[in-house]
Amino acid sequence: MIRETNSPEETYLLGEELGKKARPGQVYCLNGDLGVGKTVFTQGFASGLGIREPVNSPTFTILQEYEDGRMPFYHFDVYRIGDVSEMDEIGCEDCFYGEGVCLIEWSDLIREILPEHTVQVTIEKDLEKGFDYRRITVESR
C-alpha cells in the first residue's frame, strides 16, 4: 500500500488507521529521514490502539511501554543504539514475541535481530510536491 499525505494531520490519521488494525505479536518497522513525521505517525498509531497518554519518541530511553490501550504497545527508537546487543539488555524479544504490538523507529539499524515477519513502513518527503507532502509505503514482509 502506498499513501500520500499532505499534512501532519493526514499522516496522524494513517497511523491511527493502522493502529486500529494492529494485532498482538505484530512488529511495525518505521523508517525515514529525520523530520519526516515518524513521531506524528506513531502518535496516530497509538491513538488507534486506544492509548490516550502523550506519546513521544523514546530517543534516549530506546523503549517506551504503554499499557492503557487495547493491548500493550512497545515503542522503540533505536536511532542512538550503539550495538545491537543493547537490544537484548532491554528485553526486546519479550516485546517482539509478546502479547502486544511493537513499533520500531529506525529499524534498519537492528535488521539482523528483527522477527522474520514484519510490517515495513517507510515515510519519504518530496519537497517538489510541498513542504508537508509525504509518501508512505506500507508492506508486509
C-alpha positions in Angstrom: 0.0 0.0 0.0 1.3 3.5 -0.8 -0.4 6.5 0.6 0.3 10.2 0.0 -0.4 12.7 2.8 -0.3 16.4 2.6 -0.4 17.4 6.3 0.7 16.2 9.7 -2.9 15.5 10.4 -3.2 13.2 7.4 -0.1 11.3 8.5 -1.5 11.0 12.0 -4.8 9.6 10.6 -3.0 7.0 8.6 -1.1 5.9 11.7 -4.3 5.8 13.6 -5.9 3.6 10.9 -3.1 1.1 11.1 -3.1 1.2 14.9 -6.8 0.2 14.8 -5.9 -2.8 12.6 -2.9 -3.9 14.6 -2.9 -7.3 16.2 -0.9 -8.8 19.1 2.5 -10.0 18.1 2.9 -7.7 15.1 6.1 -5.7 14.6 6.0 -2.5 12.7 9.3 -1.2 11.4 9.2 2.6 10.8 11.9 4.2 8.7 12.5 7.6 7.2 14.9 10.5 7.5 14.9 12.9 10.4 11.9 15.2 10.3 9.6 13.2 8.0 6.9 12.6 10.6 7.7 9.3 12.3 6.6 10.7 15.7 3.4 12.1 14.3 2.6 8.7 12.6 3.4 6.9 15.9 1.1 9.2 17.9 -1.7 8.3 15.5 -0.8 4.6 15.7 -1.0 4.8 19.5 -4.4 6.6 19.3 -5.6 3.7 17.1 -4.7 1.4 19.9 -6.7 3.4 22.3 -3.8 5.0 24.1 -4.7 8.4 25.5 -1.4 9.4 27.3 1.1 11.6 25.4 3.4 9.6 23.1 6.9 10.9 22.3 9.9 9.4 20.7 12.0 7.4 23.3 15.2 8.5 21.7 17.3 8.4 24.9 15.5 5.5 26.6 15.2 3.3 23.5 11.9 1.8 24.7 8.7 3.3 26.0 5.9 0.9 27.0 2.2 1.9 27.0 -0.3 -0.4 28.8 -3.6 1.6 28.7 -4.7 0.7 25.2 -6.4 -2.4 23.9 -3.1 -4.2 24.0 0.4 -3.4 25.2 2.3 -1.0 22.9 6.1 -1.2 22.8 7.6 1.9 21.1 11.2 1.6 20.2 13.5 4.4 18.9 16.9 2.7 18.1 18.5 5.8 16.5 21.1 6.1 19.3 21.7 2.4 19.8 25.5 1.7 19.9 25.4 -2.0 19.3 22.6 -4.4 18.5 23.4 -6.4 21.7 21.9 -3.5 23.7 18.5 -4.7 22.5 18.9 -7.9 24.4 19.6 -5.9 27.6 16.2 -4.2 27.3 14.3 -7.4 26.7 13.4 -6.8 23.0 12.5 -10.5 22.4 9.8 -10.3 25.1 8.3 -7.4 23.2 8.8 -8.8 19.7 7.1 -12.1 20.6 4.7 -11.0 23.4 1.1 -10.1 23.6 1.4 -6.6 22.4 2.4 -4.7 19.3 5.8 -3.2 18.6 6.7 -0.1 16.5 10.4 0.4 15.9 11.7 3.7 14.6 15.0 3.4 12.7 14.5 -0.4 12.5 17.1 -0.7 9.7 19.8 -0.3 12.4 18.8 -3.6 14.1 17.7 -5.5 11.0 19.6 -8.7 11.9 17.5 -9.3 15.1 14.1 -8.5 13.8 11.5 -11.2 13.6 11.0 -12.9 10.2 7.6 -11.3 9.5 7.3 -7.6 10.0 5.2 -4.7 8.6 7.6 -2.2 6.9 6.5 1.5 7.0 8.7 4.0 5.1 8.0 7.7 5.1 9.5 9.9 2.5 9.4 13.6 1.7 9.3 15.2 -1.7 9.8 19.0 -1.4 8.8 19.5 -5.0 5.3 18.3 -4.0 5.2 20.6 -1.0 6.6 21.0 2.5 4.1 18.7 4.1 3.9 16.1 1.4 4.7 12.6 2.5 4.8 9.3 0.6 4.1 6.5 3.0 4.7 2.9 1.9 3.4 0.0 4.0 4.3 -3.5 3.1 4.3 -6.9 4.9 7.4 -9.0 4.8 
